[in-house]
């Protein structure tokens, strides 16, 4: 066997090896993303480190059902904060869905809430309407973040950090 034939075979072997490692890395990252399992309390703690939530009212399962028409059939865990007054639009919801297949329907429920809030504040409180228009609606794994606040950037960063 001449040396050139040997080198060519080794190049193919190494190219194949690199391809296998690349595929493994991609698959590893993809499965890692969906294996995220963080409690709503941990996400809440992360948010409290960068955002003051004391002017908001913490919501329960009844409030989640009332605002978003979501219950235990879709929601595994959640945190909810709403404005303490109905003249304010501030709202933060983190919802962990039971099944990733439910993400679209849960996002649709949140979108209905956004639309309702936009109608409510558009002519009545333009400054609050601007917050609603600049809302964050984000999905990461089986978690959904919805935030209406002057602090949406910090809320989003805290959400991302908690789910790393």
C-alpha positions in Angstrom: 0.0 0.0 0.0 1.5 3.3 -1.0 1.7 6.2 1.5 -0.8 8.4 -0.5 -3.5 5.7 -0.3 -2.9 5.4 3.5 -3.2 9.2 4.0 -6.4 9.4 1.9 -8.0 6.6 4.0 -7.0 8.4 7.2 -8.5 11.7 6.0 -11.8 10.0 5.3 -11.7 8.3 8.7 -11.0 11.6 10.5 -13.7 13.4 8.5 -16.2 10.7 9.5 -15.1 11.0 13.1 -15.5 14.7 13.1 -19.0 14.3 11.6 -20.0 11.8 14.3 -18.8 14.2 17.0 -20.7 17.2 15.4 -23.9 15.2 15.3 -23.5 14.1 18.9 -22.9 17.6 20.0 -26.0 18.9 18.2 -28.2 16.1 19.6 -26.8 16.5 23.0 -27.6 20.2 23.1 -31.1 19.6 21.7 -32.0 17.0 24.3 -30.4 19.1 27.1 -32.7 22.0 26.1 -35.9 20.0 26.7 -34.6 18.4 29.9 -34.8 21.7 31.8 -36.6 21.2 35.0 -36.8 24.4 37.2 -39.4 25.3 39.7 -41.4 28.5 39.3 -40.1 29.4 42.8 -36.5 29.3 41.5 -37.4 31.5 38.5 -39.2 33.9 40.9 -36.1 34.1 43.2 -34.0 34.9 40.2 -36.4 37.7 39.1 -36.4 39.1 42.7 -32.7 39.6 42.5 -33.0 42.2 39.6 -36.6 43.4 39.7 -38.8 44.8 42.5 -42.0 42.8 42.6 -43.3 44.3 45.8 -45.7 46.7 44.0 -47.3 43.7 42.3 -49.9 41.3 43.6 -49.0 37.5 43.6 -51.6 35.5 41.8 -52.9 32.0 42.5 -54.4 29.2 40.4 -57.8 30.9 40.5 -56.4 34.2 39.1 -54.5 32.2 36.4 -57.7 30.6 35.3 -59.6 33.9 35.4 -57.0 35.8 33.3 -55.8 33.2 30.9 -58.4 30.4 31.2 -55.6 27.9 32.1 -55.8 25.2 34.6 -54.1 22.1 35.9 -54.7 20.2 32.6 -52.2 22.4 30.9 -50.1 24.0 33.6 -47.6 22.0 35.7 -46.2 25.0 37.6 -46.4 28.8 37.3 -45.8 32.1 38.9 -48.1 35.1 38.4 -47.9 38.7 39.4 -50.4 41.3 38.4 -50.8 45.0 39.0 -52.3 45.9 42.4 -54.6 48.3 40.7 -56.7 47.9 37.5 -55.3 51.2 36.1 -51.9 49.6 35.8 -50.9 47.1 33.1 -47.9 45.4 34.8 -48.1 41.7 34.7 -45.6 38.8 34.8 -46.5 35.2 34.2 -44.2 32.2 33.9 -46.0 29.0 32.9 -44.5 25.6 32.8 -46.7 23.5 30.5 -47.2 19.8 31.3 -46.5 18.9 27.7 -44.6 20.9 25.0 -47.5 20.2 22.6 -49.6 22.6 24.7 -47.3 25.6 24.1 -49.2 26.9 21.1 -52.6 26.8 22.9 -51.2 28.4 26.0 -49.6 31.1 24.0 -52.9 31.7 22.3 -54.6 32.1 25.7 -51.9 34.7 26.6 -52.4 36.5 23.3 -56.1 36.8 24.1 -55.1 38.5 27.4 -52.7 40.8 25.6 -55.4 41.8 23.1 -57.9 42.4 26.0 -55.4 44.6 27.9 -54.5 46.5 24.7 -58.2 47.4 24.1 -58.6 48.3 27.8 -55.7 50.7 28.0 -55.5 52.1 24.4 -57.6 55.2 24.9 -57.8 55.1 28.7 -54.2 55.0 29.7 -51.8 55.5 26.7 -48.7 55.1 28.9 -49.9 51.7 30.1 -50.9 50.8 26.6 -47.3 51.4 25.5 -46.1 48.8 28.1 -48.7 46.3 26.8 -47.4 46.9 23.2 -43.8 46.3 24.3 -44.6 43.0 26.2 -42.3 40.0 26.1 -43.8 36.6 25.1 -41.1 34.0 25.0 -40.8 30.2 25.0 -37.8 28.3 26.3 -38.2 24.5 26.5 -41.6 23.9 28.2 -41.6 27.3 29.9 -43.5 30.4 28.7 -42.6 33.9 29.9 -45.1 36.8 29.5 -44.2 40.2 30.9 -45.7 43.6 30.7 -43.4 46.0 32.7 -41.0 48.8 32.4 -38.5 46.2 33.5 -39.1 43.6 30.7 -35.4 43.4 29.9 -34.4 42.5 33.4 -37.3 40.1 33.7 -36.3 38.3 30.5 -32.7 38.1 31.6 -33.7 36.6 35.0 -35.9 34.1 33.2 -33.1 33.1 30.9 -30.6 32.8 33.7 -32.9 30.7 35.8 -33.4 28.2 33.0 -29.7 27.9 32.1 
